[in-house]
Amino acid sequence: MNNEIILIAKATWDTLVMTFISGGFSFLLGVPLGVLLFLTSPGQLLKQRFLHKILSFIVNIGRSVPFIILMVAIIPFTRFLTGSSIGTMASLVPLTISAIPFVARITEGAIAEVPTGLIETGYAMGATPVQIITKILLPEALPALIHGGTLTLITLVGYTSMAGAIGGGGLGAVAINYGYQRFNGQIILMTVAILIIIVQFLQLAGENLKARYSHR
């Protein structure tokens, strides 16, 4: 029993590491991409119809590929970056790549909800495009971005479980290798319970953070 607890504790840590590190990288890359999608759309600051269509096409492709297929398809790239195609660190690559388009669309939608009057006011006061983005667009969209970030992390928790099916680490790997394949229902129940707790914690934390920065 002690060995099972240690195994699940390590797998829980691996799941949290995969979720938050991949989430961090996806926010770091996905938010600027989402801002660029918004700014290059018709009628916006950097309107570039051709560039906007290319970026939208790439993002749509990224959102269309099922995670487990993506994980297999980019094995050579994952091996090139991490030196391996299995394990916790290797899973970070497909997890991040799968989340970037999701974050980008969330960011684009959140910024699109910012009242046009605020942007026009910023221009009237002599704000530069960079100031418009950093002082108006992103701060006003922050509650929606927090909500989207919460959904992203929760989605990544589910993806880490799928990653366990094909060599990833974390609770998904434990549930499959030590639960399903060895007919140990107790381990399966424990991993499911922990995943539920993680998701509930993320949801609660996200709602509290959103309420804290809400402008209403």
Disulfide bonds with the S-S distance in Angstrom:
none
